[in-house]
Amino acid sequence: MVEVSPNANPPVCKIMDYGRYRYEQTKKKQEAKKKQSTFQVKEIKVRPKTGEHDLQTKIGHIKKFIGRKDKVKVTVIFRGREITLSKLGMSLLEKIAEETEETAMVEQHPKFEGRSLVMILAPR
């Protein structure tokens, strides 16, 4: 005898094979887990003086990650006196957002975290 619904008034019980009942419950949990959507946060790092061709390569990687339904954290790292080039870093992130706007949307707009400028892109 297996208690099916303990919260009902009176509680509902059923005569069945308990091993089979537990097996069916685990199968239901596995199916629910399969249908969950999972994603990762990938990170792309660039510098303020990154060349055009290198930047296009990085944008290609971003598009590939977005295509796989992952979020992308784009980081512009400033070293030493490069911190004075913060406007250049902002324009770099704006360019990346503009080039990936058909597949990605900006989830978190560019902001400073210490000596780096961070923006997060998510799939549309």
C-alpha positions in Angstrom: 0.0 0.0 0.0 1.5 3.4 -1.1 0.3 6.8 0.2 -0.3 8.8 -3.0 -1.8 12.1 -1.6 -1.0 12.7 2.1 -2.5 16.2 2.1 -6.0 15.1 1.0 -8.8 14.6 3.6 -8.9 11.5 4.0 -5.4 10.6 2.8 -5.4 8.7 -0.5 -3.6 5.3 -0.6 -3.2 2.8 -3.5 -2.1 -0.8 -3.6 0.9 -1.0 -6.0 4.5 -2.1 -6.3 6.5 0.5 -4.3 9.7 -0.2 -6.3 8.0 0.6 -9.6 6.4 3.7 -8.0 9.9 5.0 -7.0 11.3 4.2 -10.4 8.5 6.3 -12.1 9.1 9.2 -9.8 12.9 9.3 -10.7 12.0 9.1 -14.4 9.7 12.1 -14.0 12.5 14.1 -12.2 14.9 13.2 -15.0 12.5 14.4 -17.7 12.0 17.7 -15.9 15.8 18.1 -15.6 16.2 17.5 -19.4 13.7 20.2 -20.3 15.5 22.8 -18.2 17.5 25.3 -20.2 21.1 25.8 -19.0 23.6 28.5 -20.1 27.1 29.5 -19.3 28.7 32.9 -19.0 31.7 33.1 -21.5 34.2 35.9 -21.2 36.0 37.7 -24.0 38.8 40.0 -23.0 40.1 42.9 -25.1 42.5 45.8 -24.6 41.7 49.4 -25.7 44.3 49.3 -28.5 43.2 46.0 -29.9 43.6 45.9 -33.7 40.6 45.8 -36.1 41.3 42.2 -37.4 41.7 40.9 -33.8 38.5 42.6 -32.8 36.6 41.0 -35.8 37.9 37.6 -34.6 36.6 38.3 -31.1 33.2 39.4 -32.5 33.1 36.1 -34.4 33.7 34.2 -31.1 30.9 36.3 -29.4 28.5 35.4 -32.2 29.4 31.7 -31.9 28.8 31.8 -28.1 25.5 33.7 -28.5 24.4 31.1 -31.1 24.9 28.4 -28.5 22.6 30.4 -26.1 25.4 31.4 -23.7 25.8 34.8 -22.2 29.0 36.7 -23.0 30.9 39.0 -20.6 33.0 41.4 -22.7 35.8 42.9 -20.7 38.1 45.8 -21.7 41.2 45.6 -19.5 43.3 48.8 -18.9 46.9 48.4 -17.8 49.0 51.2 -16.3 48.4 54.6 -18.0 45.8 53.1 -20.4 43.2 54.0 -17.8 43.1 57.4 -19.4 41.8 55.8 -22.6 38.4 55.0 -21.0 36.5 56.7 -23.8 38.3 54.5 -26.3 37.2 51.5 -24.2 33.6 52.7 -24.2 33.6 53.2 -28.0 35.0 49.7 -28.4 32.2 48.1 -26.4 29.6 50.2 -28.3 31.1 48.9 -31.5 30.9 45.3 -30.3 27.2 45.8 -29.2 26.4 47.4 -32.6 28.0 44.5 -34.6 26.2 41.8 -32.6 22.8 43.6 -32.2 20.9 41.2 -34.5 21.8 38.1 -32.4 22.5 39.6 -29.0 21.0 42.2 -26.7 22.9 44.2 -24.0 21.9 42.8 -20.6 24.3 45.0 -18.6 25.5 48.3 -20.1 29.2 49.0 -19.8 30.4 49.9 -16.3 33.8 50.1 -14.6 34.8 47.3 -12.2 38.2 48.4 -10.9 40.6 48.8 -13.9 38.3 47.1 -16.3 35.2 48.0 -18.2 32.5 45.2 -18.3 29.5 44.7 -20.5 27.2 41.5 -20.6 25.5 40.4 -23.8 22.6 37.9 -23.8 21.0 36.0 -26.7 17.8 37.5 -28.1 
